[in-house]
Amino acid sequence: MGIVELGGTRVAYRVDGEGPGLVFVHGTGGNAETNWGHLVPDLARDWTVVRPDYSGSGDTCDKGGELSVERLAGEVVAAAEAAGAVPFDLVGFSLGAAVATKIAADYSHLVRRVVLLGAFLDGANPRQRMQFGLWNDLIRGDRHAMARFVLLTGFSPTFLASLGHDGIKQAVETIVSGNDWEGMARQVDLDLTIDVAEAARRIEKPVLVIGATHDHMVPPDEARTVAAMIPDARYTEMPTGHLAALELPDAFIALLRDFLLSDLRS
């Protein structure tokens, strides 16, 4: 694990493999390992895979306080530069997709291609505001209930049922014991105020937006709106819940490979 200092924050990041840079940006309450670790053995065969923990997650240490998309974007870029993985392809999930949108617009010279999974532009949608507000209430009041809610809205009904009673119980305990809850609360506050619509309009790189058919956290209409906002973006959809890369990892990797390597195959 590497560490890079940025404005009083010690940004932790993991690097695996060799080849062109491929940077992954995790979502709210996730981190480099929980969101992406299971994908690394496959992708590290062909890329230098960089996985930062931005503020509020994982092994990154900061002074607390309010987060901004500019700050998180800077942390991700600093990690990629420290890893020597520039220029890079960029993959962002959920809040990480908003951060990736900002990076693609503001650090265009460092970015080759962009994949946005479970993306949204802002937290202004009334349903989103209700959801993120409920998250904050549960984080502060009942973390076991929050863990159950994450599973209930994060996975498709069929996949969640397939875990069985014991599997669901174990997943709840893993979330409760493994989360940085204070950091997640700060990230949820950012979810409520973030707005990357202007950045999306400025992206001039090839972009693939991936929605999820059974996504109850960020419904696929949100991802379609993102794709429509970005010039020449492609849109596709996976038959999963919001946690698509966990639910169908092989299918997600296949989409990544097809998009990121398309120029090389033509």
N, C-alpha and C positions, 0 to 999 in steps of 0.2 A: 504494500500500500504506500502511495506517495502522499506527500503533504506540500501544498503551496500556500504561501501567505498572501493575503489580499485584504488590505484595509482593516487589519486587526482580526481577520477571520483566518483560521487554519483550515483550508479546504482539503478534505481527504478525497483521494481518488484511487481507483484500481486500474491496472493496466495488464492486459493479457494478449498474447499472440504477436504476430509480425505482419507487416504489410501496410496498406493504406489506412489512415485513421478512420475509426468508426466510433462516434461518441454517443452514449446513451444518457438520456435525462429522465430521471424517475418522476413519479407522481406524488401527490399529497400523501403524507404519512408513510410513503415507501422510502427505500434507499437503494443504493447501487446493487446490493446483494439480493434483497427481497424481490425487487421488480425484474432484475435482469440476470442474476447469477446463473440461472439454469440454461440460459442461451449461450453462454460464453464458450463451452467446449466446441460447439459446432462453428461459431463465427470466428473464433480465434485462429482457426486454420487458415483464414484468408485475409484477416484484418488485424490491425493493432486496435484492440477494443479498449476504450477508455470509459470508465463509469464513475463519474463524480458523485459525491454526496453534497447536495447544496444545503444551505443553512437551515437548521431545524431537523436534519436527518443524519442518521448514521454516525460516522466518526468525525464529522466536521464540527469544529468548535468556534463559536462566535460569542459576542457580548450580549446577545439577545436583542430584543426590540423589534420594531416593525420591519417587515420584509417588503421588497419591491421586485418587480420582474427584471428591472435593470440590474439590480444587485445579483440576483440569481444567475442571470445571463453572464455577467462578468465572472462569476465563480466558475461556471462551466467552461468558459473560454480559457480562463487561467489554468485550469486543470489540463485541458487539451494541449495548451502550449507547453506547460511543464513536462508533459509526457512526450513531447516531440511528435505529436500526432496531427500536425497541421500541414496542408488543409485536411478537412475531414468530412465524411458523410455524417449526418446528424439524425438521431432518432429520439423523439420526445413522446412521453405518455402523459395524458391528462394535464395536470398543472405543468408537467415537463414539456408537453406539446406547446403550451403558451410560451414557456421559456425558450423553446427551440424556435418558435416563430419570431421572437424578438432577436435571437441570435442570427437567424437567417437574414433578417432585414438590416441589422446594425453591424454585423461582422461578415458581410457578404463575401469579402475577399478570402475568408477562411473556410467557407462552406462549399461543398460540391453538390450534394443532393440532400433532400430532407424527407423524412417519414414522420408523419404526425398520427398518433394512435389515440383514440378517445379524446379528440381535441375540442376545445371551446374557445371562443374569443373573449368573453367577459362573464362576470357574475351577475349581470343585470336581469337575466330571465327570472321572473317571479318564482318559478319552481326551483331553479337553482339556488336562489337566495334562501328559500325555505329549507332546502336540503342542507346547505352549508351552515345555516343557523342551527339546525337540529344537530348537525355534527358537533358544533361547538358546545351545545348544551349537554350532549351525551359524553363528550370528552371530559367535561368538568364534573358531570354528575353520575354517570354510570358507564364505565369503560367496557364492561362485559356486554352491555346492551349495544354500545357502539360497535364492538367487534361483530356481534350478530348481525347488526344492520349492514355493515360493510360486506359481509358474506352474502346476505340476502339480496342486496342491490348490486353487488360486484360481479356475481357469477350468473350465468343463465340458470333457469329453474332446473333443467335436466341435469346439468353438471353438478349443481349444489346437491341435489337429491342423491346423485351417484356417490357422494362422499360417505353417505350413511351417517347414522347417529353418532358413532364414535369418532368418525373423521371430522364431522362438524364441530363436535365438542373439543377435539384436539386443536383444530384450526382457531377456534375462539381463544383458547388458552395461549396459543402461540402469538396471536395478535396482541392480547392483553399484556403479556410479559415482554414482548419484543419491541413494542412501539416506543418511540420518543414522543410521549403524549403532549408535552409542552411545546415541542417543536412542531408537531402536527397542528396544534391550535394556532400557532403563528402562521402556518401555511394556509390554513382554512381562512384566516382573516384576509390573506392575500387573494384567495379564490373569490372572496366576496367583492373585492375592489378592482381586480385586474381588468385590463382592457388592452388587447393587442390587435384590434381591428386595423388601426393605422399601420402597424408593422406588417400585418398580413398583406396589405395592398402593395407594399414596397418589395416583396420578395420576388427576385428574378431568377431563382434557381429551380431546377426540376423538383416538384413536390408530389408525394403520394400521401393522401389523407385516407386513413383507415377508420371506418366506423364499425360499430358492433350492433347487430340486429336486436339483441336482447339487452341492450345497455340501459339500465335504470338509473345510473349515476349521471351519465352524460348521454342522453338519448341521441340516436344517430342523426336526427335532424340538425343537432348542433354541429356535428362533424361535416355534414353536407354544406352547412352555411360557411364553415371555414374554407372548404374546398372551393366554393363559389366566390369567395372573397380573394383568393390567391390567384394571380394570373396564370392560366394554363395548368393548374393543379389537376392531378388525376384523383378520382375517388373510387374506393372499393369498400366492401363490407364483409366482415367475418360473422358467422352464425354463433356468436358468443355473447357473454355479458361484457361489462366494462374491462374486466381483467383478462383481456383476450390473449395476451402473451403467456399467461399462466394456464388458461383453459385449453388453448390449442397452440402450444409452442411450435410444433413442427409446421403447421400451416402459416403461422406468423413468420417464421424463418424463411419459408418458401417465398412469401410475398416480398420480404426484404431482399432476398438474393435476386429475385427476378427484376426488381426495380433498380437496385444499386448496380447490378452488373449488365443492365440492358444495353448500354452503349458498347460494352466490350463484346457482346454477342452479335451485334449488328454488322 
